[in-house]
Each structure stands twice: as C-alpha cells, then as structure tokens.
Amino acid sequence: MSGPVNPTPTARGNAAEVLRIAGSMTVACAIGAVVLGGVYVGTERYATAARATREREAVTQLLSLNAGSSVREISQYLDRAHSQVIYRQAGENGAAATRLVYAFDGTLVTRATVPVANEEPRAFEAMGRIFVATRDGRPGGFVVEGQSRGYKNVIRFFVALDSSFSIAGVRVVEHEEDPGLGAETATPWFQGQFIGRSPEQAAALDVTRDPMPEDWRGALAKLERRSLAEWRQEHAALIARESGNPIHAVTGATISSRALTDGVRTTVDHFRRRWALIAPQLGGPS
C-alpha cells in the first residue's frame, strides 16, 4: 500500500509563486485604495468649498447684494418617521444654531438652540435651503433652493424673491441635461423669462412652444452682458408685458423646460407657506 505522495519541487515552487503574486496584488490594491481615498478626500473638500463659493456668488448676484449685505442660511429637513419638518438656521460667526420642528399640519413642536457641531441625523431627507438676505439693515430678499426631475436627471436651481415674493431671478446650479437641448434651461436667456413675475403670476406659470417675440428674445440675449439690476431697469416695459405670459420652451427640450418651470412654481408656492410659519420664530420679515 503506497503512502502519501510528497509534492514535487516544481509544484511547491508554483504554489509559492502564486502566493507571492497574490500577496503583491493585495499590497498593490491596498496602496491604490489608500492613494485613491486620499485623492478623493482632498478633491471632495476642494469641490465642496468651490461649490459653496459659487452658491454664495449666485445668491449675491441674484439679489444684487452689496458689501453691506448679510445672508442667513436655513436648512430644511424631512423626518418621515415622525411626520415632522425641521428648519435649522445657522448661527453667525460660529454661534449656536436655531432649530425649529413642525408637525405636518404646521404646528410648532419645538424651538431650541443647538450647537453647530450637532448635525441632523442622516435618516432625515434634505429639502433644500433658504438664504435670507439683509441689505444695509433692511430686508434684501430671499433665495430658495429647489429641484425638479428633468429629462435625464434632477435639475437643482435657486429662485430669488424680493421682499414682496416676486421673482427676482432664477439660476440653475446643477443639471445633467443634454448640451444644446435641455442644457439651454441653464442659460441666461431662458432663466431671464421668470424675472419680474408676481406671486400670483408665479403660481400660474406654464410653458408654451409658440415662437418667442423677437424684441423679447433680443432683450433676453443682453442678460449675459448686464447685471440683473441694470437689465431690469433697461427692459422694465418688456418684463411687465411678458410677466403674465407663459415661459417659452427651449426648442426640442419641452420636458426640461417644463421641469424647471414646474419646479420654480412649486418652490415659490411652498416657500411662501413655509415662511409664514417660520419667520416669526426666526426674526425674519413676514
């Protein structure tokens, strides 16, 4: 009866080679993961800071703010588990934040001051932010963050409102729509069509595929070379004429055009109702 067969030197060598290769690949993968992780952390921090800078610039431009202006930021969250909406106003210069909790029926549940470091649970759904501006000690308007489902993905945008809740400007800040089609909703000429509409006109916003009047098209084309304040002053009559008309869709991109238009309409409507609730608690103009 034969005994166990010892592996040949060749077999032992092959096994050792396999282990060596596997070990080398493991080490290489580990090093690669560390490098990629470091690059991600570094670039993500930079990207986050750059995004915040762009957003602050957008708020300043949309509301035509000056050096004497200040902006408060209010974050909104949805707590589905408890049927509540949370509003969190950041404190100035590192001060504590103000946290409001409302039931779905609009009843104030709690009002508290919380440390800035205390973040909201990840289970809460972010509902966008509200930027409240003060210009030279007086109300300077609002910028409300909203989003809507476009043709390809979510369109994230800012809607600027003056103190009477009329639309002062719209700015798409993130989208994945097709270049030359849906991406045209992020251009000044399309976004400029919303400017000057009263709360009542904003509530009736709709889209048309009819041709845009040439004088209105020419005026909107100048938005790229003018500040909003200068443009509104120069074309006040045209803005008043068009403020009661539908938004002219981008040719071949009606879905994207309607997505942004519907998003602006609902965002303005929701903000007006929410602000009536939270303004007395946050010391803002009602």
N, C-alpha and C positions, 0 to 999 in steps of 0.2 A: 504494500500500500504506500503510495507516494506521499510525501509531506508537502507542506505549503511551498508554493513557488516564490522565491525571492524576486523582487523586481530587478530588472536588468539595469545596469548603469545608465543606459540610454533613456529608459522610462523615468528613472529618478531625475535625470537631467532635464527632461521635458517638463516634469511636474514642477521642478524648481523654477524653470523658465516662465511657466505660466503664472506661478505665484509672484515672481519678480515683476512681470508685466502688469498683473492685476494691482500689485502694490504701487507701482509707478503711476498707473492711471488714477488710482484712488487719491494719491498725493496731488497729482496734477489737477484733478477735479476739485479737490478741497481748496487748493491755492486759487484756482479760477473763480470759485464761488466767493472766496474772501475778497478778491480783487473786484469782481462784479458788484458785490454787495457794497464795497466802499465807494465805487463809482456811482452806484445808484443813490446812496445816502447823500453824497456830495452834490450830485446834479439835481436831486429832488429838492434839497434845501435851496439851491440856487433858483430852480424853477418856481418854487413856492414864493420866494422873495420877489422874483421878477413878476409873477402873476399878481401879487399884492400891489406892487408899484403900478402896473398897468391899470389895475382896477381903480386905484386912487386917482390916477390921472384921468380916467374916464369919468369918474364922479365929478372931479373939478371942472372938466370941460363941459359936461352935460348941464351943469348948474351955473356955469360961468362964475365960479368962485374966485375970490381974490385972496391976497395974502392975509387979510384979517378974518378969514373964514375958519370955522372949525367943523369937524364932522364926527358924529357919534355913530357907532355901528351896533346894530341889533340883529342877533342871530335867532332864527326861528326853527323849532324842532317839533316833531310829531311823536307823541308817546301813545302808540296804538293800544298797548296793553292796558293802559289806564284811561283811555279816551280823553287825552289831555293835549294841549298845545303849550309849549314852553317858549317864552321870549327872554332872551338874555342880552342885556345891554352892557357892553364892555365899559369898564371904568377908565377914566383918563389918567395918563401917566402912571400906569400900574396899579391904580386904585381898585378896590373890590368891585365886582360886577353886580348889577341888579338883575334878579331872576323872578320872572312872573310866570305863574302856572294857571292856565284857564281850562275849564271844562269845555266840552264841545258846544254847550249851549251858551257860552260867553260868560259864565260865572267865574269870578276870580277865586281861585282855590288858595293860593299862597303868594305872598310877596316877600322876598328875602334878599339879603345882601350876602354874596358868596365870594370866597377867594378866587382870584383869577385862575389859579392853578387847578381848581376843581372843574374838570371838564364834564360835559354831558355824556351819559352812557352811549356806547356805540350802537346799542339797540334802537336808539332814537333815530328818526328819519329827518335829515336836514331839509328844511323847507325854504332855503334861501335867506338872504339878509336884507336889512333895511338900513340905508345910510341917511341920517338926519343932519342936514346942514344948517349952520348958523352963520350969517354974513353980517359983520360989524354989529353983533349983538341982537340982530333981528332974524326971524325965520328965513332960511335961504333955500328951502325946498327939500325934496326927498329923492333918493334913487332906490328903486326896489328891484331886487334880483328875481328873475323868473326863468322858467324853462318850458319848452314845448317840444313834442315829438315831431321832427322834420321828416323829410323823405328818407334819409339814411340813418339818422341818429338824433340824439337830443340837441336842440338849439338852446344855448344858455344866453341870456340877454339882460341888460339893465334898462329900466324905464325911469326916466327922470320926470318928476312932477313939481310944479311950482306950489306955492302955499295954498292956492285955490284948487289943487289937484288936477289942473290942466297939464297935458303932456308937454314937457319942455324938451324932450329928446329921447331917442332910443338908440341903444348901442348893442350889437351882437358881440359877445365876448368869447364865445366858443361854439364851434359847429364842425360838422363833417360833411356838409352838403357838396354837391358836385361843382367844380370850378366852371364858371361861365353859365351855370344854371342856378341851382339853389343857393350857391355861394353869393349870388348877387344880392340876397337879402341882407348881407353884412356890409353893403356899400352905402356911402352917404346918401346917394340919390334915392334909394329905397327907404332907408330909415327916416329920411327927412320928411316923408309923407305923413308921419304921425305927429309932427310938431304942431303945437297950437290948438290941438283938439281939447275941448272942454270935457269934464267928466261925463256929461250926457252924450256927447259925440263919441267919446271913447267907448261907452257902453254899447253903442250901435255899430262899432267897427265891422266892416265887411270887406270883401275882396271883389274886384272886377277885372275881367280880361279885356275890357274896352281899351282902345288906344288912349294914351296919356296926352292931354293938351300940350302943344309944343311950347307955349310960354311957361307952363308949369315944369315941363321937362328941362327947359333951359335954366330956370331958376334953381332947380334941384342940383343941376350939374355944377353950380357955383359953390355948393356946400364944401367941396374939397379945398377951396381956396379962401374960405371965410370962416371966422369964428361963428358959433351959433348965434350969439347976441347980435353981431353985425348982420348976419344973413336974415335973421328975423326982422330986424329994423328995415332992411332994404326991400324985403319982399312981403311986408305985412299985408298988403291988399290981396296978393295971391294966396297967402296962407289962410286968410279969412275966407276967401272964396272956396278953397278946396277942403276946408276943415269939416264940412258936412258931407263930403263925397266919399265913396269907398276908396280903399287902397288899391292902386294899380299893380297887378301881379307882374312878376318877372316872366317874360315870355318863355314858355316851356318849363316853368317851375311853379305852377299854381299850388302844388302841395306844400312846398317850402314857404311860399308867400302866405298861404292861409295859416300855416302852422305858427309863424311869427305873429301874424295879425291876431289870431285867436289867443295866442299866449299873452300878448300885450293887453288885450281886452280883459281877460280873466285876472291878470295880475293887478291891473288898476282897480278892478272891482273888489277883489279880495283885500287889497291894501286899505282901501277906504273904510271897509267894515272893521278890519283889524285895528287900524289906527284909532278909530273912535273908542275902542276898548282900552288900548294900552297907553294912549297919550296922557290921560290924567295920572297914571301911575308912574310915568317916566318924566314928567315935567315938560312934555312937548306941546306945541300948539295943536289945538284940536280943530 
